[in-house]
Amino acid sequence: MLHIYWIKPKGKALTSQTKRWLDHLKKENVRVDFSEISSSEENSSHPFFNPSELKHSHAVFLSGFSHSNYSEIIKALKQWAGSQRFPLPMCLVSEGPQAENLETVIALGFDDLVITSESVVPVLERIKLHQHHIQNLLKMEKLIQEQNAKNAKTETILGQREEFLSVCAHDLRSPLGLIQSSLSLVLNSSEGNLTEIQKELIHRAKRQSGDAINLVNDLLDVMSFEQGLKPQYQLFSLDSLLRPFHQDYQFQALQKGIHFHYSNSLIDWRVLADSDRIKQLMQNLVVNAMKFTEKGKNIFLNVSQFQGRRKSDPPYPMLVVSIKDEGRGIPQKELQKIFDRFTQIKEHSRSEGRGLGLTVAKQISTLHDGNIWVESEEGQGSTFFVLFPHVISRTMSSDFGGRPHELRKILVIESSEKRRENTFEILKRWGYEVLFGNDGVDAVTLTFHHLPQLVILNEGLSKMGEAQVVDTLKSDPLTAAIKVVLAGDNSKKFDVDDYDFPFDGFLKLPFTQEIFENLLRDLEFSPTDDRKKVA
């Protein structure tokens, strides 16, 4: 039996039409209990309904009130239920569709509008559908609340763990450094007074404290990267970093009887990256290779170029650095998790280290928009590859195209697709070739690759700031003559006096063709005859 709880004003009788419709309800085996309330009861702190009857009902009907009264009653019902979602369908009962609008009824907080002139059967079917829908919503809300509670608890635990690790790492680094320096002092000052066993023990303790310091530093690096550490981009020759790096580790390799080789035919190529972090990445990979390479075997450090084929890849060739060893290799089942925290290959678990070096290497590569992967076969060794996407080659053409000071190609650095379309696409209609980039790194790499005559930088560049971009371009002979303009939004009170670094000009947005041509005259670009005038 379906049980309906019907709330109506006290003393207000049902119309004959509503009574006839009520009789039809009873014929369909529907039980109806009425609750009559006065205007004084609507605002009372005491319930104006029977909680026990309401609890066993399947739907709530309301009729005969004003809209403001309906809102107050619905609010009171939700407070009783302790939820914004009342657990029963709430229907406004009206004698005709002209009296109430369904959209208005829904806006008041009802689930449905019931017209007493319509058949009872479809109304009951709708009530059942509303019941099913509400129960599903309540279940979903409960699951979401439970999941949110679990997520909050997990975040708290992870935050406490990260804080604990951070405190431990910071607090351990100083005493470990003191232990290592003290051991060095003992060795240097007591050379003749120590037995060979004592010397060996002190050397062993010094090595172990050094390993502990490296572990602490790796922990701090992992946490720094996860908390959003940003690279300090600079333009440098990769060969000038790798060649002395190879010489340093070649000496260590020879002490272990390992042959360490370096090959790079692209010595003029440069990368835009954080040189300290790149050196750290290479150290972790080479140390990992030495760890699993036996005496008499080889390690190869190679640099090669790579042309991406994906739409998101840059238009110029990239660099790949590979570190190949002749060690034990990695089982196929371990390859997918080799870069995870504290992961060590089970067969190699007795090796030195705690499984953080490759994690740090992966994080550094990701920070630079690059990639790192490994190819390996058990018994044949492993090859780790590192992709450097932000690359500049000295072999790129230095032909600017066109006559001197003639503007043909413009590079616009703007990350917003909408702003590109609304503000800068018109430059194409004016007859210019227009290229786009997203950030400060794009500004540098795409300028070297395309060699435009004009670069327009929008305020607030990511990855590299406007000042660093200008300094990088103006300090290189290949790009020093390219004009660089800073663009700012009028609505943000763009003020050229706020900038003291060497821009060639400033462009306030939005701009007209006349404003843009005045800027070109200030930049001493020669006029051309084939430019289009756009009204």
C-alpha positions in Angstrom: 0.0 0.0 0.0 1.3 3.5 -0.9 1.1 5.9 2.0 0.7 9.7 1.2 1.1 12.4 3.8 -0.9 15.4 2.7 -0.3 18.9 4.3 -2.9 21.6 3.9 -4.1 24.8 5.6 -6.2 24.3 8.7 -9.9 25.0 8.2 -9.6 25.0 4.4 -11.9 22.4 2.9 -11.0 20.4 -0.2 -12.8 21.3 -3.4 -15.3 18.8 -4.9 -12.8 18.1 -7.8 -10.0 17.3 -5.3 -12.3 15.1 -3.2 -13.3 13.0 -6.3 -9.6 12.7 -7.2 -8.9 11.6 -3.6 -11.6 8.9 -3.9 -9.8 7.6 -7.0 -6.5 7.4 -5.0 -8.2 5.3 -2.3 -9.6 3.0 -5.0 -5.9 2.4 -6.1 -5.2 1.2 -2.5 -3.5 4.4 -1.5 -3.6 5.5 2.1 -3.8 9.3 2.7 -3.2 11.0 6.1 -3.9 14.7 6.4 -2.0 17.2 8.5 -3.6 20.6 8.8 -1.5 23.6 10.0 -2.3 27.2 10.7 -0.2 30.2 9.7 1.1 30.5 13.3 2.4 26.9 13.2 4.4 27.4 10.0 7.0 29.5 11.9 6.8 27.5 15.1 9.9 25.8 16.4 7.8 22.7 17.1 7.0 20.3 14.3 3.6 21.0 12.6 3.4 17.4 11.4 3.3 14.0 12.9 6.9 12.6 12.7 5.9 9.0 13.1 3.3 9.2 10.3 5.7 11.1 8.1 8.5 8.5 8.7 6.3 5.7 7.3 5.0 7.7 4.3 6.1 7.3 0.7 5.3 10.8 -0.6 4.3 14.2 0.7 1.6 16.3 -0.9 1.1 20.0 -0.2 -1.9 22.2 -1.3 -3.7 25.4 -0.6 -0.7 27.6 0.5 1.0 30.6 -0.9 4.5 30.3 -2.5 6.2 31.8 0.5 4.4 29.4 2.8 5.4 26.5 0.6 9.1 27.6 0.9 8.9 27.7 4.7 7.2 24.3 5.0 9.8 22.7 2.7 12.6 24.2 4.7 11.1 22.8 7.9 10.7 19.4 6.4 14.4 19.3 5.3 15.5 20.5 8.7 13.5 17.6 10.2 15.1 15.2 7.8 18.6 16.6 8.5 19.5 16.9 4.8 19.2 19.2 1.9 17.7 16.3 0.0 14.3 15.3 1.5 14.0 11.5 1.5 10.5 11.5 0.1 9.0 12.9 -3.2 7.3 16.3 -2.5 4.4 17.2 -4.8 2.4 20.3 -5.1 -1.3 19.5 -5.7 -3.3 21.9 -7.9 -6.6 21.7 -9.7 -5.4 22.9 -13.1 -2.2 23.5 -15.1 -3.1 27.2 -15.4 -2.9 27.7 -11.7 0.8 26.6 -11.3 3.8 26.5 -13.6 6.0 23.3 -13.4 9.3 25.3 -13.6 8.1 27.5 -10.7 7.0 24.5 -8.7 10.4 22.8 -9.2 12.2 26.1 -8.2 10.2 26.1 -4.9 11.8 22.8 -4.0 9.1 20.3 -5.1 9.8 17.2 -7.1 6.5 17.2 -9.1 3.3 19.1 -9.9 0.1 16.9 -9.5 -3.0 18.1 -11.3 -6.3 16.7 -9.8 -7.8 16.6 -13.3 -5.3 14.0 -14.5 -5.6 10.3 -14.1 -4.4 8.8 -10.8 -2.4 5.9 -12.3 0.3 8.0 -14.1 0.7 10.2 -11.0 1.4 7.1 -8.9 3.9 5.8 -11.5 5.7 9.2 -11.3 5.8 9.1 -7.5 7.4 5.6 -7.7 10.0 6.9 -10.2 10.7 9.9 -7.9 11.1 7.5 -5.0 13.6 5.4 -6.9 15.5 8.5 -8.1 15.7 10.1 -4.6 16.9 6.8 -3.1 19.6 6.6 -5.7 20.6 10.2 -5.0 20.8 9.6 -1.3 22.9 6.5 -1.8 25.2 8.4 -4.1 25.5 11.3 -1.6 26.3 8.9 1.2 29.0 7.2 -0.9 30.5 10.6 -1.9 30.5 11.7 1.8 32.2 8.4 2.8 34.8 8.8 0.0 35.4 12.4 0.9 36.0 11.4 4.5 38.4 8.7 3.4 40.2 11.1 1.1 40.5 13.7 3.9 41.9 11.0 6.2 44.3 9.8 3.5 45.4 13.4 2.8 46.0 14.0 6.5 48.0 10.8 6.8 50.1 11.7 3.7 50.6 15.2 4.9 51.8 14.0 8.3 54.1 11.4 6.6 55.6 14.1 4.3 56.0 16.4 7.2 57.7 13.7 9.2 60.0 12.7 6.4 60.9 16.4 5.8 61.7 17.0 9.5 63.7 13.8 9.7 65.6 14.6 6.5 66.4 18.1 7.6 67.3 17.0 11.1 69.5 14.1 9.9 71.5 16.0 7.3 73.4 18.3 9.8 74.5 15.6 12.2 75.4 13.2 9.4 77.5 15.9 7.8 79.2 16.5 11.2 79.9 12.8 11.6 81.5 12.6 8.1 83.7 15.7 8.7 84.7 14.4 12.1 85.7 11.1 10.6 87.8 12.9 8.0 89.5 14.9 10.7 90.3 11.8 12.7 91.8 10.1 9.5 93.9 13.2 8.6 95.2 14.0 12.1 95.8 10.4 13.3 97.3 8.8 10.3 100.3 7.3 12.0 98.5 6.3 15.2 95.8 4.1 13.7 96.0 0.4 12.9 94.9 -0.9 9.5 91.7 -2.3 11.0 90.9 1.1 12.7 91.5 2.9 9.4 89.2 0.5 7.5 86.5 0.9 10.1 86.7 4.7 9.9 86.7 4.6 6.1 83.7 2.3 6.2 81.8 4.6 8.6 82.7 7.6 6.4 81.3 5.8 3.3 78.1 4.8 5.1 77.5 8.3 6.4 78.0 9.7 2.9 75.4 7.2 1.6 73.0 8.3 4.3 73.6 12.0 3.4 72.8 11.1 -0.3 69.6 9.3 0.8 68.5 12.3 2.9 69.2 14.6 -0.1 67.2 12.3 -2.4 64.3 12.4 0.0 64.3 16.2 0.2 64.5 16.4 -3.6 61.5 14.0 -4.1 59.4 16.1 -1.7 60.5 19.4 -3.3 59.5 18.2 -6.8 56.2 16.9 -5.5 55.5 20.3 -3.9 55.9 22.1 -7.2 59.6 23.0 -7.4 60.2 24.9 -10.7 63.3 24.6 -12.9 65.6 27.7 -13.2 65.8 27.7 -17.0 69.0 28.9 -18.7 70.5 28.3 -22.1 73.7 26.2 -22.1 75.7 23.8 -24.2 74.8 20.2 -23.2 78.3 19.2 -24.4 79.9 21.7 -22.0 78.0 20.0 -19.2 78.4 16.4 -20.2 82.1 16.5 -21.2 83.5 17.4 -17.8 80.8 15.3 -16.2 82.2 12.3 -18.2 85.7 13.0 -17.2 84.8 13.1 -13.5 82.9 9.8 -13.6 85.5 8.2 -16.0 88.0 8.4 -13.1 85.5 6.7 -10.7 84.7 4.0 -13.4 88.4 3.2 -13.9 88.8 2.7 -10.2 86.1 0.0 -10.5 87.6 -1.4 -13.7 84.7 -0.1 -15.8 85.2 1.6 -19.2 83.1 4.7 -19.5 82.7 6.1 -23.0 81.2 9.4 -24.2 80.0 10.2 -27.8 78.4 13.4 -29.0 78.3 14.6 -32.6 76.0 17.6 -31.7 78.4 19.6 -29.7 77.0 23.0 -31.0 73.5 22.2 -29.8 72.2 23.8 -26.7 69.3 23.1 -24.3 67.1 25.3 -22.3 66.9 23.8 -18.9 68.1 23.9 -15.3 71.7 22.9 -15.6 72.1 21.9 -11.9 69.0 19.6 -12.1 70.1 18.1 -15.4 73.5 17.3 -13.9 71.8 15.7 -11.0 69.6 13.6 -13.4 72.7 12.4 -15.3 74.5 11.6 -12.0 71.7 9.4 -10.8 71.6 7.5 -14.1 75.3 7.0 -14.3 75.6 6.0 -10.7 72.8 3.5 -11.3 74.6 2.1 -14.3 77.9 1.7 -12.4 76.0 0.0 -9.6 75.0 -2.9 -11.8 78.1 -3.1 -14.2 80.8 -5.5 -13.4 84.6 -5.1 -13.7 85.8 -5.2 -17.3 82.4 -4.1 -18.8 81.4 -0.9 -20.5 79.1 2.1 -20.0 78.2 4.3 -23.0 77.0 7.9 -22.7 75.6 9.1 -26.1 73.8 12.1 -27.5 71.6 12.0 -30.6 68.9 13.9 -32.2 65.2 12.9 -32.2 62.4 14.2 -34.4 59.0 14.0 -32.8 55.9 13.0 -34.8 53.1 13.9 -32.3 51.1 17.0 -32.7 52.3 18.3 -29.3 56.0 17.9 -30.3 58.0 21.0 -31.2 58.7 21.7 -34.9 62.4 21.3 -34.4 64.5 18.2 -33.7 65.0 17.3 -30.0 67.9 15.7 -28.2 68.1 12.3 -26.6 70.8 11.3 -24.1 71.3 7.6 -23.6 73.2 5.7 -20.9 73.8 2.1 -21.8 75.4 -0.4 -19.5 76.4 -4.0 -19.8 75.0 -5.0 -16.4 72.5 -7.7 -15.4 69.5 -6.1 -17.1 66.0 -5.6 -15.8 63.2 -8.3 -15.8 60.3 -7.3 -18.0 57.9 -7.4 -15.1 60.0 -4.8 -13.2 60.3 -2.3 -16.1 56.9 -0.6 -15.4 57.7 0.3 -11.8 61.4 1.0 -12.0 60.9 4.7 -11.6 58.6 4.4 -8.5 59.7 5.5 -5.1 61.8 3.0 -3.1 61.6 0.5 -5.9 64.5 -2.0 -6.2 64.7 -5.0 -8.5 64.1 -8.0 -6.3 67.1 -9.9 -7.8 69.3 -6.8 -7.1 67.9 -5.9 -3.7 71.3 -6.3 -2.0 72.8 -3.5 -4.1 73.6 -0.2 -2.4 71.0 2.5 -2.5 67.4 2.8 -1.5 65.5 3.1 -4.8 65.2 6.9 -5.0 67.7 7.8 -7.6 65.6 6.9 -10.6 62.5 8.5 -9.0 64.4 11.8 -8.8 65.6 11.4 -12.4 62.0 10.9 -13.6 60.8 13.9 -11.7 63.5 16.1 -13.1 62.7 15.0 -16.6 59.0 15.6 -16.1 59.7 19.1 -14.7 61.4 19.9 -18.0 58.5 18.6 -20.1 60.7 15.8 -21.2 60.5 12.0 -20.9 62.6 9.2 -19.6 62.3 5.5 -20.4 64.4 2.3 -20.3 65.0 -0.6 -22.6 66.5 -3.7 -21.1 67.0 -7.5 -21.5 68.1 -9.7 -18.7 71.8 -10.6 -19.0 72.3 -8.0 -21.8 72.3 -4.8 -19.8 70.0 -1.7 -19.8 69.7 1.5 -21.8 68.1 4.6 -20.2 66.9 7.4 -22.5 66.3 11.0 -21.6 64.4 13.3 -24.0 65.3 17.0 -24.0 62.4 18.9 -25.8 63.7 22.4 -25.4 66.6 22.5 -27.8 68.4 25.0 -29.9 70.8 24.0 -32.7 73.6 26.2 -34.1 72.9 24.6 -37.5 69.6 26.4 -37.8 69.4 28.9 -40.6 70.5 32.5 -39.9 68.6 33.8 -42.9 66.0 36.2 -41.7 64.2 36.4 -45.0 63.1 39.6 -46.8 65.0 42.9 -46.8 66.6 44.2 -43.7 64.1 45.7 -41.2 61.2 44.4 -43.3 58.5 42.7 -41.1 57.2 39.5 -42.5 57.1 37.0 -39.6 55.7 37.6 -36.1 55.9 35.2 -33.1 53.2 35.8 -30.5 53.5 34.3 -27.0 50.0 33.9 -25.7 48.7 30.7 -23.9 45.0 31.6 -24.3 43.4 30.2 -27.5 40.5 32.6 -27.1 42.8 35.6 -26.8 44.9 34.5 -29.7 41.8 34.4 -31.9 40.2 37.6 -30.6 43.4 39.8 -30.5 46.2 38.5 -32.7 44.6 36.5 -35.6 43.9 39.8 -37.3 47.6 40.1 -38.0 47.3 37.4 -40.5 44.6 39.4 -42.3 47.0 42.3 -42.4 49.4 40.1 -44.4 51.8 38.9 -41.8 52.9 35.3 -41.1 51.9 34.7 -37.4 53.3 32.0 -35.2 52.1 31.2 -31.7 53.8 29.9 -28.5 52.5 29.3 -25.0 55.2 30.4 -22.5 58.6 31.8 -21.9 60.4 28.6 -22.9 58.5 28.6 -26.2 59.4 32.3 -26.7 63.1 31.4 -26.7 63.1 28.0 -28.5 60.6 29.1 -31.3 62.5 32.4 -31.8 65.7 30.5 -32.5 64.0 28.1 -34.7 61.8 30.4 -36.8 63.9 33.6 -36.5 60.9 36.0 -36.8 61.5 39.7 -37.2 59.2 40.6 -34.3 58.4 38.8 -31.0 55.3 39.8 -29.0 55.4 38.7 -25.3 52.2 38.9 -23.2 52.5 39.9 -19.6 52.7 37.1 -17.0 54.7 34.4 -18.9 55.0 31.0 -17.2 58.3 28.9 -16.9 60.5 31.9 -17.9 59.6 35.5 -17.1 59.6 38.3 -19.7 62.9 39.8 -18.4 64.7 36.5 -18.7 63.4 35.8 -22.2 64.5 39.3 -23.4 67.9 38.9 -21.7 68.4 35.4 -23.4 67.4 36.6 -26.8 69.4 39.9 -26.7 72.6 38.3 -25.5 72.9 35.8 -28.4 74.3 37.1 -31.7 71.7 35.0 -33.7 68.7 36.7 -32.1 70.0 40.0 -30.8 68.6 42.0 -33.7 65.1 40.6 -33.4 62.7 43.1 -32.0 60.9 42.1 -28.8 57.7 43.9 -27.7 55.8 43.5 -24.4 52.0 43.5 -24.7 49.7 44.3 -21.9 45.9 44.7 -21.3 44.5 48.2 -21.0 42.0 46.9 -18.5 44.8 45.9 -16.1 46.3 49.3 -16.1 49.4 48.2 -18.1 52.1 50.7 -17.4 55.4 50.7 -19.4 57.1 52.6 -16.6 57.0 49.4 -14.5 59.5 47.8 -16.8 63.2 48.7 -16.9 64.6 45.7 -18.9 65.4 46.2 -22.6 62.2 45.8 -24.6 62.2 47.4 -28.0 58.6 48.5 -27.6 55.3 48.2 -25.8 51.8 47.3 -27.2 48.6 48.0 -25.3 45.8 45.6 -25.9 43.5 45.6 -27.8 45.1 47.4 -30.7 44.0 48.8 -34.1 45.9 48.5 -37.4 46.9 52.2 -37.1 48.3 51.6 -33.6 50.2 48.6 -34.8 51.7 50.5 -37.8 52.8 53.3 -35.5 54.6 50.7 -33.3 56.3 49.3 -36.4 57.5 52.8 -37.4 58.9 53.3 -33.9 60.7 50.0 -34.3 62.2 51.2 -37.6 60.6 48.6 -39.8 60.5 49.5 -43.5 57.0 49.9 -45.0 55.9 47.3 -47.6 53.5 47.7 -50.5 51.7 44.4 -50.1 50.1 44.9 -46.7 46.4 44.7 -46.5 44.3 47.5 -45.1 41.4 46.1 -43.1 38.5 48.3 -42.1 
